[in-house]
Amino acid sequence: MIFGIGTDIIEVKRMERSLLKNDVLMDKLYTKPEQEYCNKGTVTKYQCFAARFAAKEAFFKALGTGYRYGMAFHEIEVLNDELGKPYVSAHGKVKDYLKEQGIKTIHLSISHLKEMANALVVLER
């Protein structure tokens, strides 16, 4: 049964400007594995960060909570499997909340172009 659906879209340049002017923001939004993955690509670096940000926003929308209950962006980790498919790994209070709500599956789709990145999240019980 579907618990929630969320979507988000962001301009890549906006994410790039935000990350370049605020050193603390990188660690607030992204885990070390996410940073390592995105920093591998020179041309697509900020597309990668923007897509992950959109995924985290879409995740919170699907959850229906926003940033309540002490949940944080860095507790939602967007990784890729061996074939490149993105997936969400939850940590901390986010993981606890998913368990409380009986969320069993997190579906994630992300896309990006030079200018824009978007994501769709579906949560299932």
C-alpha positions in Angstrom: 0.0 0.0 0.0 1.3 3.5 -0.9 2.1 5.6 2.2 3.2 8.7 0.3 4.5 10.2 -2.9 6.8 13.2 -3.3 8.5 15.0 -6.1 11.0 17.9 -6.3 12.8 19.9 -9.0 15.8 22.3 -8.5 18.0 24.4 -10.7 21.6 23.0 -10.8 23.1 26.5 -10.7 21.2 27.4 -7.6 22.6 24.3 -5.8 26.1 25.1 -7.1 26.0 28.7 -5.9 24.7 27.6 -2.5 27.4 25.0 -2.0 30.2 27.3 -3.2 29.3 30.1 -0.8 28.6 28.0 2.3 31.3 25.4 3.3 29.1 24.1 6.2 26.2 23.3 3.9 27.9 20.4 2.2 28.2 18.4 5.4 24.7 19.5 6.6 23.1 18.1 3.4 25.3 15.2 2.2 27.0 12.2 3.8 30.6 11.5 3.0 29.8 8.7 0.6 27.4 11.0 -1.3 30.1 13.7 -1.5 32.7 11.2 -2.7 30.3 9.9 -5.4 29.4 13.4 -6.7 32.9 14.8 -6.6 34.1 12.0 -9.0 32.4 13.7 -11.9 33.8 17.1 -13.0 31.1 18.0 -15.6 28.2 16.5 -13.7 29.3 17.3 -10.1 26.6 19.8 -9.3 24.0 18.0 -11.3 24.7 15.0 -9.0 24.4 17.2 -5.8 21.2 18.8 -7.1 19.6 15.5 -7.9 20.4 14.2 -4.4 19.0 17.3 -2.8 15.8 17.0 -4.9 15.6 13.3 -3.8 15.8 14.3 -0.1 13.2 17.0 -0.6 10.9 14.6 -2.4 11.5 12.0 0.4 10.3 14.4 3.1 7.3 15.3 0.9 6.4 11.7 0.6 6.9 11.2 4.3 4.5 14.1 4.9 6.4 15.5 7.9 8.8 18.1 6.5 11.8 18.5 8.7 10.0 17.8 11.9 10.9 15.5 14.8 14.6 16.2 14.6 15.0 14.5 11.2 17.8 15.9 9.0 18.9 15.8 5.4 22.1 13.9 6.1 20.0 11.1 7.6 18.7 10.4 4.1 21.5 9.0 2.0 21.1 8.6 -1.7 23.5 6.0 -3.1 23.7 3.9 -6.3 23.8 0.1 -6.6 26.3 -1.7 -8.8 24.2 -1.0 -11.9 23.9 2.7 -11.1 20.3 2.6 -9.9 19.8 5.2 -7.1 18.3 4.1 -3.8 17.7 5.7 -0.3 19.4 4.5 2.8 17.9 6.0 6.0 19.7 6.6 9.2 19.0 8.0 12.7 15.6 9.5 13.4 14.5 9.1 9.8 15.1 5.4 10.0 13.3 5.2 13.3 10.3 7.1 11.9 10.1 4.9 8.8 10.0 1.8 11.1 7.3 3.4 13.3 5.2 4.1 10.2 5.7 0.6 8.8 7.4 1.8 5.6 8.9 -1.3 4.0 10.0 0.0 0.5 11.4 3.3 -0.8 11.2 3.8 -4.5 13.4 6.6 -6.0 13.9 7.9 -9.5 16.2 10.9 -10.2 17.0 12.7 -13.4 19.2 15.7 -14.3 20.1 17.9 -17.2 22.7 20.6 -17.4 20.2 23.1 -15.9 17.7 21.1 -13.8 17.5 18.1 -11.5 14.4 16.3 -10.3 13.4 13.3 -8.2 10.3 11.2 -7.4 9.9 9.2 -4.2 7.2 6.6 -3.4 7.0 5.1 0.0 5.2 1.8 0.5 4.0 0.0 3.7 
